[in-house]
Amino acid sequence: MGTRPIWAEISRSRLLENYRLLRRLVGEAELLAIIKANGYGHDAVACAQVLASENPHAWLGVTGVEEGAAVRSVAPQALIVVMGSVWKGEADAAIEHCLTPVVWELSQIESLQTATRTLGLSAGAIPVHLEIDTGMSRQGVRLDALPALLDLLTASPALRVEAVTTHLHTSEALDGQANSEQLAKFVTALDTITARGPAPEWIHAGNSATVLSQGGAANLARIAAGYKAKAMLRPGLALYGYSPRFSSAGLSLSGFSSTGFSGTEPLATAHLLQPVLSWKTRIVSLRTIGRGETAGYCATFRATQRTRIALLPVGYADGLNRLLSNRGRVLLRGQRAPIAGRISMDLTTIDVTDIPGVEIGDEVVLIGEQARERITAYDHADLVDTIPYEILCNIAARVPRVMKD
């Protein structure tokens, strides 16, 4: 850890407990643990090492080849899927590090095809996961372009379609209408694929919400079984201890037992998932200002009484969202202290007037727990009108990640 008093603690035990819970939830299906985007800000390499210690052959999803190569160094037996595929010049590295790219563009397949020919690889040597666009209009091959893509794959004997995948755009909606429409397109694509060759070994779709919602994993498993394939789901947010917010009344807490989930009751894990990351700093300076004096840029905080101000060495360059200015709270000595004034690049001031005994060096929690109080990524997200994914991913690389317990 660096000498600047700001750091993020990553709990090994919580990460493992969340992973074990999610594996139980998917039942006979497999889990593709999403550690892309530097593990949602939790340090992809550190998280991969923890997960591989639990399951050496874990499926892990990364953003790109560079991230995948770094993860491979600590997870030599893991099955690493490159969700963002290969870019120009990356095919050789993907093969060298035994990474499995998701593909949907002709250029991606051509790049891999060239690399396999240069290396003289045998038929089926390189697995790929074929992504279908069923409504995201982002990654994935459209249904009308699928035949041409399959033609190119057929002409690339070293490439083997190990899995077919899609991405559900509204998995948090418990009514399931959007999911049903997308999965119907997915089935059409699967029919086209299997009519031209062997069925894939794996079929995967769905994120944390799919795992946590009623019937999500079972529905995908039924689709996979129709093609004699195995189902796989891709939780990310839940792996780090946060349950998605569903668009209906919510989830029952009644279905959980130590051995799994029963009946058709909605699955419930919000109270079981544990946030893995805690973000902390320390007070580096203290001062008292009088009534009418101001703090921060543009004097947006003006004291209405004699006020004790504490300085924190953290700012928006560290990922503390500037929109939390004069709105957010931190934890200090087991109490909530308001942010006073605008968050600046490297510094933030808080009002500690009502907290007795505050001293330079006191630990301050930005996200996490202290005594009986807790601040989560959802708390930050709600105040700045975004999602917890962004809050976690935006914690800057200059904030050291420290593995705990």
Buried (B, 14 or more C-beta within 10 A) or exposed (E): EEEBBBBBBBBBEBBBBBBEBBBBBBEEBBBBBBBBBBBBBBBBBBBBBBBBEEBEEBBBBBBBBBBBBBBBEBBEEBBBBBBBBBBEEBBBBBBEBBBBBBBBBBEBBBBBBEBBEEBEBEEEBBBBBBBBBBBBEEBBBBBEBBEEBBEBBEEBBBBBBBBBBBBBBBBBBBEBEBBEBBBEBBBBBBEBBBEEEEBBBBBBBBBBBBBBBBBBBBBBBEBBEBBEBBBBBBBBBBBBBBBBEBEEEEBEBEBBEEEEBEEEBBBBBBEBBBBBBBBBBBBBEBEEBEEEBBBBEEEEBBBEEEBBBBBBBBBBBBBBBBBBBBEBBBBBBEBBBBBBBBBBEBBBBBBBBEBEEBEEEBEBBBBBBBEEBBBBBBBBBEBBEBBBBBBBBBBBEEBBBBBEE
